[in-house]
Amino acid sequence: MDTAIFTAKNPWRSGVIPQPPGIRRSLLDPVLASLENPAVDVVLGARATGKTTLLLHVIREAVVTGLALPEDI
């Protein structure tokens, strides 16, 4: 994988915390709680319903609170 592309797509790996747009949704807390479970969560929804924004909020909270993110991909 190209390192420049990886870094551009994963800014939190270089210490930059992404600022997600929008309002913090109530669905964020259950998703954050499920991060400790090794099961896979699937985020489904119609176009333009906030799936990417929700995941940006999850990433931001994981980085800010120090939740473990995998080092190797």
C-alpha positions, 0 to 999 in steps of 0.5 A: 500500500502507498504510504502517502495514500494511507496517511492521507486517508488515516490522519489520526495515525499521524496525531491529527484528530479529525473533526467530524461535521454535524451533531453528536448523535445518540447512536454514537454511545452504543457504537463506542460501547461495542468497540470493546467487543471483538465482534464486527459491527456493520453500519448500514443505511441509505445514502447521505444518512450520516454513516461516514460522519458517525464513523468519524465521530467514533474514530475521534472519540477512540483517539481522544479517549485512548481506545486501542486502535490496531497498529498494523493493517 
